[in-house]
Amino acid sequence: MTNKDYVKIFKESGALLEGHFVLTSGRHSPSYFQCAKVLQNSKYLKLFSDQIADHFNNSQIDTIVSPAVGGIVIGTAVGISMNKPAIFAEREKGRMTFRRGFSIEKGESILIIEDVVTTGGSVKEVIQLVESFGSTVKGVGIIVDRSNGEAQLHSNQLALATISAVSYAPDNVPNELKSIPVQKPGSRSLK
């Protein structure tokens, strides 16, 4: 599949939104990929998770770890496709941590799965968390890389769709975007 095919799926699913969005990274954008909208369709969830699993099948993965909230659904589906445990990390007091009884063991080989990245900040936090346990990140799988490939998070990284999505630093938002009410559909609260 091409980037165009993935964007078409997002558009047809109502998952590619237009307006004024503050992304999880804090950057502002006129577009937003709401992966939850497309992943509610089991056909696409299976398609995406199988493609990611196929790419990493030879990587000797022990556990799938995803950042909450966006990566949970696709991470779980990749875990099912690979027949591996799938857990997630979430923020507590501003730091990524394992809660809900989740943990990993020293020496485990971990695959990190995320839905969308712009800067990759959440994935970087999960990589640090995994490494703090003495485990190894074997790869990073992403549905949509909005950075057009600039967010290089791991040497074994797969993005199903790599696109150039416009985003702006908070102090550099153009007037035409400033005139549109801000929406924050991501997993971090709007400040």
C-alpha positions in Angstrom: 0.0 0.0 0.0 1.1 3.6 -0.7 0.8 6.7 1.5 -2.0 7.8 -0.7 -3.9 4.5 0.1 -3.5 5.0 3.8 -4.7 8.7 3.6 -7.7 7.5 1.6 -8.6 5.0 4.4 -8.3 7.8 7.0 -10.4 10.2 4.9 -13.1 7.6 4.2 -13.2 6.6 7.9 -13.7 10.2 9.0 -10.3 9.9 10.9 -8.5 12.7 9.1 -9.8 15.9 10.7 -9.4 19.5 9.6 -9.4 22.6 11.8 -6.9 23.9 14.4 -5.4 21.2 16.6 -2.8 21.1 19.3 -1.0 17.9 18.9 0.4 15.8 21.8 3.8 17.2 20.9 2.4 20.7 21.7 2.7 21.7 18.0 -0.3 23.3 16.2 -1.6 21.8 13.0 -4.6 22.3 10.5 -4.9 18.5 10.3 -5.3 15.7 12.9 -5.2 11.9 12.4 -7.7 10.4 14.8 -6.6 6.8 14.6 -9.2 5.6 17.0 -11.8 6.4 14.3 -10.1 4.2 11.7 -9.1 1.4 14.2 -12.8 0.9 15.3 -13.2 -0.8 11.9 -11.8 -4.3 12.5 -10.9 -4.7 8.8 -8.4 -1.8 9.1 -7.2 -2.8 12.6 -6.4 -6.2 11.3 -4.8 -4.9 8.1 -2.5 -2.5 10.0 -1.6 -4.8 12.8 -0.8 -7.7 10.5 1.4 -5.4 8.3 3.3 -4.3 11.4 3.6 -7.8 12.8 4.9 -9.2 9.5 7.6 -6.6 9.4 8.8 -7.5 12.9 8.2 -11.2 12.9 11.9 -12.1 12.7 13.0 -9.6 15.4 12.6 -12.1 18.4 10.2 -9.9 20.3 9.1 -10.9 23.9 6.6 -8.1 24.7 4.8 -5.3 22.9 4.7 -1.9 24.7 2.6 1.1 23.6 2.3 4.6 25.0 -1.2 5.3 26.3 -3.7 6.2 25.0 -3.2 6.2 21.2 -1.0 3.2 20.9 -3.1 0.8 23.1 -5.5 -0.5 20.4 -2.9 -1.0 17.7 -0.4 -2.4 20.2 -2.8 -5.0 21.5 -3.7 -6.0 17.9 -0.1 -6.4 17.0 0.4 -8.5 20.1 -2.5 -10.7 19.0 -1.0 -11.0 15.5 2.4 -11.9 16.9 1.0 -14.0 19.7 2.9 -11.9 22.3 1.9 -10.1 25.5 0.9 -6.5 24.9 1.0 -3.9 27.6 1.0 -0.1 27.8 2.8 2.7 29.6 1.0 5.7 30.8 1.9 9.1 32.4 1.8 9.4 36.1 2.8 12.8 37.5 4.1 13.7 34.0 6.3 10.7 33.5 5.8 7.5 31.6 5.5 4.5 33.9 4.0 1.0 34.0 0.8 0.8 36.1 -2.1 -1.6 36.5 0.2 -4.5 37.3 2.2 -4.2 34.1 5.9 -4.7 34.1 8.8 -6.1 32.0 11.8 -8.1 33.0 15.4 -7.3 32.6 16.7 -8.5 29.3 13.4 -8.7 27.5 13.2 -7.7 23.8 10.5 -5.1 23.4 8.6 -3.8 20.3 7.1 -0.4 20.8 3.9 0.4 18.9 2.3 3.8 18.4 -0.5 5.1 16.3 0.7 8.5 15.2 4.0 10.4 15.7 4.9 14.0 14.9 8.0 14.4 17.0 8.0 11.0 18.6 8.1 12.3 22.1 5.8 9.7 23.7 7.8 6.9 22.0 11.1 8.4 23.2 9.7 8.4 26.8 8.7 4.7 26.4 12.1 3.8 25.1 13.7 5.4 28.1 11.3 3.5 30.4 12.0 0.2 28.8 15.8 0.8 29.0 15.5 1.7 32.6 14.3 -1.9 33.2 17.4 -3.2 31.5 15.4 -4.4 28.5 16.2 -3.8 24.8 14.0 -2.0 22.3 14.1 -4.2 19.1 12.0 -1.9 17.0 9.3 0.8 16.7 6.1 0.3 14.6 3.9 3.3 13.8 0.7 3.7 11.7 1.3 7.3 10.6 4.5 9.3 10.8 3.5 12.9 10.3 7.1 14.0 10.3 7.8 12.8 6.8 10.5 10.5 8.2 12.3 13.1 10.3 11.2 11.4 13.6 13.9 8.7 13.6 13.3 6.9 16.8 15.0 3.5 16.2 17.2 1.9 13.6 14.5 -0.8 13.1 11.5 1.6 12.6 8.4 1.0 10.4 5.8 3.6 9.6 2.9 2.3 7.5 2.3 5.8 6.2 5.0 8.5 6.1 3.6 11.9 5.3 4.5 15.6 5.5 1.8 17.1 7.7 2.1 20.8 8.4 2.7 21.7 12.0 3.8 24.8 13.8 5.6 25.7 17.0 3.3 27.3 19.5 5.0 30.7 19.0 4.9 30.5 15.2 1.2 29.7 14.5 0.0 31.6 11.4 -2.8 34.1 11.8 -5.3 32.1 9.6 -4.9 29.1 11.9 -5.0 31.3 15.1 -8.4 32.5 13.9 -9.9 29.0 14.2 -10.9 27.7 17.7 -8.3 25.3 19.1 -9.2 21.6 19.5 -7.1 19.1 21.5 -8.3 15.6 20.7 -5.1 13.9 21.9 -4.4 12.1 25.1 -2.8 15.0 27.0 -4.9 17.8 28.4 -5.0 21.2 26.8 -3.0 23.7 28.8 
